[in-house]
Each structure stands twice: as C-alpha cells, then as structure tokens.
Amino acid sequence: MKNPQRREALKTWTAYAVFFGALFGGGIYISPRLYAKNGYLRPPGALDEKEFLATCIKCGQCLQVCPYHSINMYDITQLNSIGTPYINANERGCYLCDLLPCILACPTGSLRHEVNSADDISMGMAYINDIENCLAFMGKRVEKEDLKTLRSNQNEREAAVLENIQSYIGKECAICADMCPHPDKINAIEMTIQNGKIFPKINQKCVGCGVCAELCPTSVIFIAARKTYEEIYA
C-alpha cells in the first residue's frame, strides 16, 4: 500500500530540486569559491590592473573627492598595491555619482577620463550566494535589526541613503534592486519571481558598483571584480 505522506514529501523535494536547479542553471546562484580570488575592485574607469598599477601615483585625490567615502587606499599588507585606491563593497559601494568626481580628480588617467556615464563603467559583476538566506526569498519583512549600520553618514547624500533603507522597515525587502544607482537599474538588477519565490536577479547592465552588496541585509550579494556578465553567467 502506498504511503500518501511519503508521496507528498517526494513531490515537495522534487519541486525544490527543480527550483534550485533553475537557479544554478540560470546563473542566479553562484558559489563564492568560484570567485574567491577575483582581484581588486577599483574605482570606476580604472585601466586594466597592470596598466593601473603602472600609472597610478597613489596621490589619493580620488579618495578625497568621493562624496560617499567609497574609496579606500591599500596598506602595506597588499605588497605592490600599497597606496592604490580600492572599494570594499561590503562596507561601501560606489554610487556612480553624477560627474564621477573620482575620475575627474585622477591626474594620470589611471581612471580613464573618457568614462563619463554609468554605461561606460565596468568595475565587475554582482553575484548571489546563499539565496535561501535572502529576506525576499524567505518571504520575511525587513526588521530594524536587519539593517546594516552604514560605515559613514557624514553628508546629505549619505544621510539620504540611510533614510531610504530605513523606510523598508516592516516592508518586503527589495533594497538591492531599488537602491541600485544605475540609471537603468532594472536592466542591472531586478526582483523576479519563480515558483512563488521572490528574489533578486542580476542583469547585463550591472557594472559591479557594489551598492547591492553593501546594503543587502543578509549579505548574500557579492562582487566579482573585473568580471563581465558573460564570464559569470554565460
């Protein structure tokens, strides 16, 4: 005699297997082990790494003019990258701000001066790990304790970011997609639905700015520096 409970359990597990198979197959979920060594996330407009290191004079002017305090300088532990600028997306992404002052301030062209819009930028590519821990995927609303403490809140722009993410308290999470600074954000990252589950999906116009990684309440989004959409999702 067949066991109806066992049959229902098999149906449930089959549905999950199909769903997660689609996530893997569609390039939505990527293991961080694949990109653990993905290089340095440089400010927008950076030349390729070899040329960047050869031309950057470590003046720190890009850091000084960044209104979001997104740019840091590597210390002595980074060997030949000492004193060069980088972005730690888990602490503060690049907000692709108007006029791109970091590029304008670069005296050597290490940050290419011909880059003047988000469409010209290619810092890297976002990818998602541990999708099952995404608040939207779990169907959970954002709680105050879920929100990260922003690294810096020293000016009007940063205050606006803080105010915006706090507005999600008690609501369904779509912070990564809504707060994406790309002017064509839906083609960079969007919330999608599959098998009744809502989750973020990275699209081709993602430039790897890292804002989604910075603001994600459960830290399931990462940035693969200097990678393209095709390299990760093809």
Secondary structure, 3 states (H helix, E strand, C coil): CCCHHHHHHHHHHHHHHHHHHHHHHCCCECCHHHHCCCCCCCCCCECCHHHHHHHCCCCCHHHHHCCCCCEEECCHHHHHHCCCEEECCCCCCCCCCCCCHHHHHCCCCCECCCCCCHHHCCCEEEEECCHHHCHHHHCCEECHHHCCCCCCCCCHHHHHHHHHHHCCECCECCHHHHCCCCCCHHHCEEEEEECCEEEEEECCCCCCCCHHHHHCCCCCEEEEECCCHHHHHC
